[in-house]
Amino acid sequence: MTLSRRHIIQSTSAAALLASLGQRAWAQALDGTKVIAGFAPGGTADTVSRRVADKLQPGYAKTAVVENRTGAGGQIAVQFVKNAAPDGATVLLTPMSMLGIYPHTYKKLPYDPVADLQPVSAAAVFDYGFAVGPMVPASVKNVPDFLAWCKANPTLANFGSPAAGSSPHFIGSLLGRAAGVDLRHVAFRGTQPAVLDMIGGQIAAVSGPSGDFAQHVAAGKCRLLATSGPKRGKFTPGTPTLQEQGFRDMAFTEWFGFFVPARTPQDVVQRLNTAIRSALASQDVIDGLAGLYLEAMPTSPTQLAAMLKADTELWGPLVKAVGFTPEG
């Protein structure tokens, strides 16, 4: 305890004020909150959820836990939060894809991204990566090499992604179309299950958040051939982008965002926004996210709403160009 703080506490009036403020803060704090992640434990979405949830207690809620509600490419989690009580006790952490792309790819979604959810804050921004595992020979050094190998080995030409109709799915499909290769897609419940199948030799490649490959690349179990950003990633300076490898129209980044059910009171939204922004400003959270190749990106609710609107408009024409259907 510092000298100045001892002096404050020794003051009767100041002590009374501090006690009053403390009681008010605890009166506002929820008994508990759940952060809902739509993908499997160990992946990027799960890790972001847990790092921020740890910081939500005890100020925003006395306890905070993460629940992984996987399935339907992240839709189960979104639907769960949509149907939760609008009291701030249930919070969604989702990639943009489930809200900005799925409306273009699914005729019937169990939620409306705008009408059913209230934006709170973005969490982090990241590039996607395209990696290959031991099924693919070491002579394959880049994406054009991989696509040439796929042409020569059509029965092995496949890739996994964390969800059908997600950004990583489209990135892989666009690569195959650009090269005239029938690159078959395999949907998983999150990137980590896909990566495990890849390093186990069951599938050739995976398209997913670049950070989800980090530990496996470091261990020599897979090779990161490309990243999706408009320039080389901050955390992957030695890996060329897709644009550098000749795919000039392919530059994509994505973000994670926090949302709550629609009709959540604005004072609750603002308190949650303040708590999330504080968490994302913590050096240990920044460093932890960097370990997954994520850059912390707190925003206001209004800024997150604008980001979602812009990405929804961006992906509409791309989905049409690919001609994707959920069964495709």
Steps between C-alpha positions, in 0.01 A plus 500: 500500500639839405532790743242708318250217510554454877429868549179472301376200695581672829263778403152420633314672221714347227466153648123538507502608136715203396268262685200650326663469158602143571148401599363665187750315277418164658129574474550543126718190458311192382517183707638319198543528125560248223706570189373272224753382238376307198814300440698229672728552802861580412423706190530871447138589587519296819825661609379856436186422699693366798756779517233768500262307729773482764507880507123545524505383860441637756425846360238416236396166649603319817574190291553456125523169315534394137262251341586336168176443309626352176309397193354628172814701430452730798123545457414307817686753714339800331153350534562420866591862576212632292259304722667592830360755742605855402662570835870497414557160659547323165762636259590374153854496361486429127702546183349736245413214261202375699339844485633663182530205260239246608206723400627468141555123514206362696141547388376443854709610795368447853588861577513848350849645565368855528156457655591228752836621629641817654867580417721566801865514388735347250763279664783434256594504133697232318612356167413157371764247410513210258706205624585149389586190697701180454273369224652768276864443396773734628567613142177705520623842615214736413135511395562467123712191580217359709241557229727335243538202735120486535464485122744211490331327796126570464394235753701684768395853402314622809513756779328551833353814657333585831153526345313467171428843356765676711778726371762220513269275299465766231872569494573134424222479243615818326853359478373183337287694253788731411715202407225290344542233769217302657614575855251322723394663825467320834314692772599459866374637832783747538850531358678286759315177412585567135866564582519178703369303201748677274807430714370146542503453123123472448465817291749691287453862607311736728382858455452678832624777732877517460553480875333159516800357314768668712590221744481234230721697261751555781499124569557421133168318465359722224610776262337840465497575128323837496308760697193689383564863596576790267858493628716251686371432847657665803557156650588316176746728317668203332180371341394658171142615449264348246530820298879462489448150360291622209147505643458874461136535602538297818567718804289424805518566872242417764405602849346354811225697670298493820120518479207469739131428437294778347310715746781481753480834690747758378650555843586128514648514149713797596623338822590185308670707231709678765596167660597344165701804392683493832573128457632550146727780623667270756855416400460133590195476274678683218798265535277194524314594183828570323597140573211403272591764239207720605509877544269631773243741354248645747225718352180673595168325429437745216838427341439125516158542338662698216767232452237229475299703247809559283603133499146383429497722192850388396427128510167502317648526148782256585256232611301547181815471291592170665146369468512335841213309654520341848476156338767587242 
